Amino acid sequence: FLEAPTMFRDLVGFTACSSMREPRQVFMLLETIYAPFDEIATWRGVLKVGTVGDCYVEVCGRPEPRKDHPTVMAWFAHERCRKLPIVL
């Protein structure tokens, strides 16, 4: 796909931080961080490809192509930064 911006969001220091917590705490932490991202992605029409550990991956312009994909992804990234709770 030539026109499908893809973003990766990795939490710096998460591996060390999560190694000091119980699995349930790690799950709740990731849910707290990523649930707002899921809402923004749905609202903006960005496809969440998935999460791999603490890495959140999303793409715009797939499965349906769209001409405004760069603008949509930029707004998505901006809103993601504004919503990220400071929890670590």
C-alpha positions as CSV (number, residue, x, y, z in Angstrom):
1,F,0.0,0.0,0.0
2,L,1.6,3.2,-1.1
3,E,-0.6,5.6,0.7
4,A,-1.3,4.2,4.2
5,P,0.6,5.9,7.0
6,T,1.4,3.6,9.8
7,M,2.2,4.6,13.4
8,F,3.8,2.7,16.2
9,R,3.6,3.8,19.8
10,D,6.0,2.2,22.2
11,L,6.1,3.1,25.9
12,V,9.7,3.8,26.9
13,G,10.6,2.0,30.2
14,F,7.5,-0.1,30.2
15,T,9.3,-3.4,30.3
16,A,11.2,-2.5,33.5
17,C,8.1,-0.9,35.0
18,S,5.9,-3.9,34.2
19,S,8.4,-6.4,35.7
20,M,7.7,-4.9,39.1
21,R,4.0,-5.3,38.8
22,E,1.5,-8.2,38.9
23,P,0.1,-9.3,35.5
24,R,-3.3,-7.8,36.4
25,Q,-1.8,-4.5,37.2
26,V,0.1,-4.5,33.9
27,F,-3.2,-5.3,32.0
28,M,-5.0,-2.5,33.8
29,L,-2.2,-0.1,33.1
30,L,-2.2,-0.8,29.4
31,E,-6.0,-0.7,29.3
32,T,-5.9,2.8,31.0
33,I,-3.4,4.0,28.4
34,Y,-4.8,2.4,25.2
35,A,-8.6,2.6,25.7
36,P,-8.7,6.3,24.9
37,F,-6.5,5.6,21.8
38,D,-9.1,3.1,20.6
39,E,-11.9,5.7,21.0
40,I,-10.0,8.3,19.0
41,A,-9.1,5.7,16.3
42,T,-12.7,4.8,15.9
43,W,-13.8,8.5,15.8
44,R,-11.1,9.4,13.3
45,G,-11.5,6.4,11.1
46,V,-8.0,5.0,11.9
47,L,-7.6,1.3,11.9
48,K,-6.0,-0.2,15.0
49,V,-3.9,-3.0,13.7
50,G,-3.2,-4.3,17.2
51,T,-1.0,-4.2,20.2
52,V,2.2,-6.2,20.7
53,G,3.2,-6.0,24.3
54,D,3.2,-2.2,24.9
55,C,3.4,-1.3,21.3
56,Y,0.3,0.1,19.7
57,V,0.1,0.0,15.9
58,E,-2.4,1.8,13.7
59,V,-2.9,2.6,10.0
60,C,-4.9,5.1,8.0
61,G,-6.2,4.6,4.5
62,R,-6.8,0.9,4.9
63,P,-8.9,-1.2,4.3
64,E,-10.6,1.6,2.4
65,P,-8.3,4.2,0.7
66,R,-8.8,7.8,1.6
67,K,-7.2,11.0,0.2
68,D,-7.0,12.8,3.5
69,H,-5.0,10.0,5.2
70,P,-2.0,12.2,6.2
71,T,-4.3,14.8,7.8
72,V,-6.3,12.2,9.6
73,M,-3.2,10.5,11.0
74,A,-1.7,13.8,12.1
75,W,-4.8,14.7,14.0
76,F,-5.0,11.2,15.5
77,A,-1.4,11.5,16.7
78,H,-2.1,15.0,18.2
79,E,-5.2,13.8,20.0
80,R,-3.3,10.7,21.3
81,C,-0.7,12.9,22.8
82,R,-3.3,15.0,24.5
83,K,-5.1,12.0,26.0
84,L,-2.1,10.0,27.2
85,P,-2.5,9.7,31.0
86,I,0.7,10.1,33.0
87,V,0.6,6.8,34.9
88,L,4.1,5.3,34.8
